[in-house]
């Protein structure tokens, strides 16, 4: 995976990590969540999901 960007939003009831990779067509072979789980041992990741940037509401081409 080629990581393109990272955003962290700390909130009172949850923390949100957004990780962008270079090519959404490689979703099926992505190992990003494996690496994140390895780095954040002991942290329960409750609702991981994948969304391509082009599927974002504000994406304009």
ZIWOLIN-V622734 format. One record per pair of residues at least 12 apart in sequence whose ideal C-beta (glycine too) atoms are under 6 Angstrom apart, sorted by the first residue. I is the first residue (numbers start at 0). J is the second residue. Records with the same first field share a line. If there is no record, write none. Layout:
BEGIN
I: J, J
END
This chain:
BEGIN
0: 20, 29, 30, 31
1: 20, 21
2: 20
3: 19, 20, 21
4: 19
5: 18
18: 31
23: 51
26: 49
32: 47
END
